[in-house]
Amino acid sequence: MKSSIVLINNPTAKQASDKKIAQASHFLVSRGYHVEVLSTCQRGDAESFAQEAIEKSPSLIIAAGGDGTINEVVNGMVGSEIPLAILPLGTTNVLAKEINIPENVKGALEIAVSSIPQIISLGRIIQTPAAENERAQKNHVTHRSSLVTRYFVLMAGIGFDGEAVFGINETFKKFSGKGTYICSGLKTLSKFNPGKLTFDINGKTYSGYSAIIGNAAKYGGNFKITPDAKLTDPFFYICLFKGRNRLDIIRYLFGIVLGKHLRFKDVEYIKATDIEVKGDAHVQIDGDYFGMTPVKVEIVPDVLRLVF
C-alpha cells in the first residue's frame, strides 16, 4: 500500500498556480505516494483541512502557500505526530528562508520526502479577559468566556508592526505582494500614535511601545530582529522598542536593515518563555492579523514535527 500525502494548497498565494500544484502532484506520485490535494477557498479552510487530514493518518502533510497558510495548517496540527513539510508559494516565505527550503517545487519537495522531521517549539498567544471584555463592549454584546488562542511559528508583532498588518488591504496584497506591506507601513508611520504598553517578563516589568516576540531569527524576508531565536529551542526572544515617535520608528527600521538595532539604548532584548502584555495595541502573528492586547504569550516546547 502506498504511503499517502495530503497537500493543502492556497490557490490565492502570491506564487501559487495550477501548474505548480500539478507539478508537485506529479513529483510525489513519481516517488510512489498517493496524493490528495485540498485547495482552500477562504480563511480558516487550511486549518480545518489539516484537522480533517490528521484523522486519515497520512505519512505527511504539505502546506503549499505563504506563511499565513502555513500558520493555519500548524494550528490544525498542533500536538500531532504527523510531520509537516512546506512548499513555499507566498509573498515573503519567511519560514522557508529560516529553515533553508528552496522556493521552487522540486527543491522543496525533495526535502519534504527525504529529510528527517525535527521537533520544534511554537509560540502560543492568548487574549486575556480584559481584551475580550473590551471587544464585547465595543460590539454591544454580552461578554463570552471563550478567549482567542492561536499558535505561531515565526513571531508575534505588537504595536507598530501589528498596526501595519491590521491596515493591509488583502485585495491589493494579491497583486502587489511585498508592496502592500510597504504601503501599509508608510501609512501607519504617518499616523502612529501609540499608548504605552507594559510587558511582564521573567518576573520583571518593562515598558515600551512596540515589540517583536521571535520564535525564529528571520523576519520580513532575511532581516533578523531576534537573531538568536531558534525554532528548536524551548524559549523565544523579545525585542522591545521604547521609542514612540516617527523618528524613533524610522531609526529602528534602519537599524534592523543594517543589523544594528540591538545596540540602541532604547531597545531591550530579552530571552523569555512567558510574556504578558498589557495596554492597547494591535497584534499580528506570522504576518497575519491576530487582534488587540492585552495578551499572554508563551512558548510550547516540542509540539510540532517539521521537515527541514
Phi, psi and omega in degrees: 000132180293146169290147183250147177232134173256122179252115180262114190248132171258102185291347180265000177300151189306317184256012182283153174198155176300325181297317181293321179291322176297319178297319179296315180299316180298318179299313183292320178296321179295339177268005173096014182262148166274128187242131172243122179258125177243120182255131182283153176243336183205166179302136181101339181298319184298321178294316179296317179298321180296317178299317180291324181294322181302323181295339179271354178054054175290165177283339184199145169245134178244127175264116181252105182165202179266190182297328178293318177297316179299319179301316179298314180298317178301316180296336176274350186245355187309127178087353181282151176275351180285131181283156178243133171239165182232145170242098188289119180227018187267195183283310183245334176052054184295317180299319178301318178293323181296320186251014173060047173266125180298147180266048171219155190298308185297315181296317181294319183283333173301317178292319182302320186262351185242341183270155180274131179300143175247144181273124183240163174265157176234156169273147174235128181241134185230126172288130182279166183305328180298319179294320180295317180297318180296316180297319180296319180295319181295327182266003178056044178235164179288140179300135176251146184283341181287132181248149181285124178231130178221156174256151175226151181266314191262301187197162166240130179248128186236132180097235184304314182299313179296321180291324178296319178291323177302326183273003183288135173271111186296325179294315178297325182300323182298331184261325188256346177062238184299333180300330179297317180294320180295314180298316180294322178297318179293320178295318178296318180300322184292337184233010185293120181219072191281155169268162182288140177248149173247142183234115174268111186227125176053038178078009180234146182256130177239164175228153179182188185239342177208159179201152168241123176257110189257124169266350178222164184282321190270155184209134174061023184124244181252008176288149180236102178273323176240077191294342182266355183285139179226140182299331184273353180277149179272036178199165174231180179239142176245131174254111188253123183257124187263349178276153185237343186269174186298320180296324176299313182298316179298318178297318178298316181298316177294324177297320178294315179301321182272355181072027184243005187296332182286351177273348183290141182291336181259026174236125176258139180232113193226135173276135186204162172241337180220134180222135173243126183246124180242145181133201186229101181205156175281153182227136171238152172229131179052032176088000177243150184291137180253310184155209185247154168286163008282150180218159168247138179233130182219154177272141176240101187289148167051056188239359180213138175262109185247134183270119174195000000 
